[in-house]
């Protein structure tokens, strides 16, 4: 008989390994979740503006992007 048939199956062995349990802690409130999503959106917008700013050649377009970057930084600062 093959040796594999004598030993426990891989599935049984894996089920006996204790799984890491998530750290218990307070769940974020809906306001905290909304704030986190807003912050992530602002960070994505900021990255997009920076990318556009690196490629912008028109002076007026660069000024507009720099103003948008200042505004995004101010919004991020207000979020904390």
C-alpha positions in Angstrom: 0.0 0.0 0.0 1.3 3.5 -0.8 2.7 5.5 2.1 0.3 8.4 1.5 -2.7 6.2 2.2 -1.4 5.4 5.7 -0.9 8.9 6.8 -3.5 11.6 7.5 -4.7 13.4 4.5 -3.3 16.9 3.8 -6.7 18.4 4.4 -6.9 16.8 7.9 -3.4 17.9 8.8 -4.2 21.5 7.7 -7.4 21.6 9.7 -5.5 20.7 12.8 -3.2 23.7 12.5 -4.5 26.5 14.6 -5.6 29.4 12.4 -4.5 32.9 13.3 -7.5 34.6 14.7 -8.0 38.3 13.9 -7.1 40.6 16.7 -10.2 41.6 18.6 -10.7 45.3 18.7 -13.3 47.9 18.4 -15.0 48.0 15.0 -14.8 51.3 13.2 -17.9 53.4 13.3 -19.7 54.3 10.0 -18.3 57.9 10.3 -14.8 56.5 10.6 -15.3 54.3 7.6 -16.7 57.2 5.6 -13.7 59.4 6.6 -11.3 56.7 5.6 -12.9 56.3 2.2 -12.9 60.0 1.7 -9.2 60.2 2.6 -8.4 57.4 0.2 -10.3 59.2 -2.6 -8.4 62.4 -1.9 -5.1 60.5 -1.9 -6.0 58.9 -5.3 -7.0 62.3 -6.7 -3.8 63.8 -5.4 -1.7 61.1 -7.1 -3.6 61.7 -10.3 -3.0 65.5 -10.2 0.7 65.0 -9.5 0.9 62.7 -12.5 -0.8 65.3 -14.7 1.4 68.0 -13.3 4.6 66.1 -14.3 3.3 65.9 -17.9 1.7 69.4 -18.2 3.5 71.8 -20.5 0.9 74.6 -20.7 1.5 77.3 -18.0 -2.2 77.9 -17.3 -2.8 74.1 -17.0 0.1 73.8 -14.6 -1.3 76.6 -12.5 -4.7 75.0 -12.4 -3.2 71.7 -11.3 -1.0 73.3 -8.7 -4.1 75.0 -7.3 -5.9 71.7 -7.2 -3.0 70.1 -5.4 -3.1 72.9 -2.8 -6.8 72.3 -2.3 -6.4 68.6 -2.0 -3.6 69.0 0.6 -5.9 71.4 2.6 -8.7 68.8 2.5 -6.4 66.1 3.7 -5.2 68.3 6.5 -8.7 68.9 7.6 -9.4 65.2 7.7 -6.4 64.7 10.0 
